[in-house]
Amino acid sequence: MTGSKPAQRVEDNHAAGHRERLREKFRTAGPGALHDYELLELLLFRAIPRRDVKPLAKRLMAEFDGLGGVLGADAALLQKTAGVSENVATELKIVAAAAEALMRGAIRDRPVLSSWTALLDYCRATMSYGRVEEFRVFFLDNKNRLIADEVLQRGTINHTPVYPREVVKRALEVGASSIILAHNHPSGDCTPSKADIAMTQTIIEAAKALGVAVHDHLIIGAGEHASFKSLGLL
């Protein structure tokens, strides 16, 4: 027991030195000079003050398939990883929320159809890593500017119950002239299913009857997407 304190001080000093070297690398060389696990280390420093977090960062990167997967994971799921407390998960979700807000800003107050790449980046960031399907609708005004971005339904790993009447009702409530539909496929396969196609057609018909256009339906997977419009399904 008497030798534990000096050993702990050596460990603490090593961790402190590593942290400062990593911060200095970030300051002088920029984020592009760091590996993704090192960026994750920098985030973990805030929630874990004195421990070597490199093993945890690498473990999280492996379990969630990269930095995007870590930040996109549900807080409860993150806490199933040894070493991830509620405080750690909260810190990571704060960073994820800030990143989402930044990307949402890239499509707010400007024509969404002319900011398509920014829209896809936002969809990938918010939907690619979900473990269950969710159905999102972008509501646009008569100049195709974003009025609202809302998740209307969440489902299971391979199904989301979508009610076309509710989609159109919500469009009328927010005064939308058009909408863009989006949902994720947790499997990573972005191929539209027969149910996806039938549901989309039902929404198009219901929306058209009330003067609301459907510009596209996007399916988001891990690192890829499918567009109904590009596939000739719209």
N, C-alpha and C positions, 0 to 999 in steps of 0.2 A: 504493500500500500504506500510506503514512503517514497517509492520511486515513481509513482504514477503522476505526481504533479509536475516534475521536470519534463517527463515524456509528453504530458498534455501541453505544456508551454511550447515545446519544440513543434508539436503538431499545429498549435494555434499560430505560431510564427510562420511556419511553412504555408499555411492556408492564407494568412494575411499577405505574405509576399507574393503568392500566386495571384491573389485578387488584384493587388496593385499593378502587377505586371500586365494582367489581362486588361485592366482599365486603361493603362497607358497605351497598350497596343491599339485599343479602340480609339483613343483620343488622337494618336499620332498617325495611324495608318488607315483608320476608318473601318466601318463595319464590313466592307468587302474583304478585308484581310483576315477576318475571323471565320472559323468554321461555325456551322449552325449550332453545334453543341456548346461552343464557347459563348455565343450570344445567349443561349439558354442559361449558361452558368451566370452570366452577368445579371440576368433576371432573377435567378435563384438567390444571388447574394443578398438581395433586399429582404427576403423572408427568412433566410438561414444565415445568421450573422457570422458564425465562427467555425463552421464545419467545411471540410473539403466537399464541394458539391459536384465535382467533375463526374464521379461514378453515378450519381443520381441523374445528372443531365444526360449522360450516355444511355442510361437505362430507360429514361423517359423517351428519348429519341428512338430507341429500338422498339419499345412497346407501342408507341403511337405513330410510327412510320414517319419520323421527321419533325422539324420544328412546327410546321403548319398543323400537323396532327396533334401535337401537344397543346398548342394554343386553342385549337378548335374543339378539343375534347371537353366533355361535360365535367364540371367540378367534382361531382360524386365519383365519376370514373377515375379521375386523376388521383383521388384519395385512396384508391385501392392499390396504388403503387407504394411499396415500402419507402418511407422517408418523406412522403407528401402529406403534410398536415392540412387542416382546413385553411390555415393562414397562407401556406404555400400555394394551394389551389386558388385561393382568392386573388393573390398577387398575379398569378398567371392569367386569370380571367380578366383582371383589370387591364393588363397589357393587350389582351385580345380585343376587349371592348374599345380601347383607344384606337387600335389598328382598324377595326371595323368602322369607327366613326370617321377616320381619315379617308377611307375609301368611299364611304357614303357621301362625304363632302364632294368627291369628284364627280358625282352624278346628280347632286342637288342643284336646283336653280339653273339648270342648263338642259337643252334637248337631249333626252336619254338616247334617242336613236342615233345621234351623232357622237355619242360617248359610249359606244357599244363595248369597246375594250375595257373601259372602266367598270361598266356594268358587269361584265363577265368576271373581272377580277374580284369585284365585291361578292358576287354569287359564289365563287370558288372559296373565298375566305370565310364566308358565313355558313356555307352548306356542304362543302366537300367532305368534311370529317364527321358529320353527324352519324350516329349509330342507328338512328331510326329515320324514316322518311318524314319530311315536312314539306308542306305546300305553301309557297310564298307568292304574293301578288304585288306587282309594282303598279300603282295607280298614277296615271298621267293626265295632265290637263290638255287643253286644245292646242297647245304649242309643244306637246310631248315632254313637258317638264315634270319632274317627279313631285307628286302631291303627298304620297304616302307609300311606305314599304312595310308590308305586314305579313306575318306568318299566320295563315288562317286555320291550318290544321296540322296536327302531328299524328303520326301513326305508329306502325311497327317497322321492323327491319325491311319489309318488302311491300308495305301497303299503307296508303294514307286515304282515309275516307274524305272525299271532296264533294261538296254539295253545290252544284252550279248556281242554284238560286241564291245561296248565301254570297257567292262571289259577285254576282251581278248586283245584289242588294247593297253590298258594301261599296261597290263602284258608284252607285247612285248617291249613297250617303256622303261620300267624300267629294262628289262632283267631278268624277273622272270622265274624260272623253274616250280614253283608251286604257288598255291594261297589257301588261306582260306577265305571263304565268311562269313559274319556275318551281321545280321540285328536285330533290336529290335522290340518287340511288345509292344507298350505303354499300351495295355490292361492288360499286365501281363501274359496272357495265351501264353505259348510257343509252343502250338501245331502247326505244319506246316500246312499251308493251301494248297489247291490244286494248287493255283497260285504259292506258294512258291516252291512246288515240281516240277512243270512244268518249272518254270524259272531256277531252279537249273540244271535240266537235259539239258536244252538248253545251259547253260554256259559250262557244262561238255563236251558236244559234240563239241562245238565250240573251246574250249581250247585244247581238245585232238587232234583235227585236226592240231593244230599248236605246238604240243609237250609240252603243259602246263598242269600239273596235278592239280586236285582240291582235296585237302585233306579232307575238311569238309565244312559244312555250319552250322553255329551256329545261333540259335535264342535266343535272350537275353530278359528276362522279369524281373520283380521286384523280385529279390532274387532267380531266377532260370534260367535254360537254357535248350535248347534241341539241340542235335547233330544229324545231318542227318546220319552221319556214325554209331553212336550208335543205331539209329533207323532202320538201314538197308536200308536207302533211298539213299545211295551213293555207 
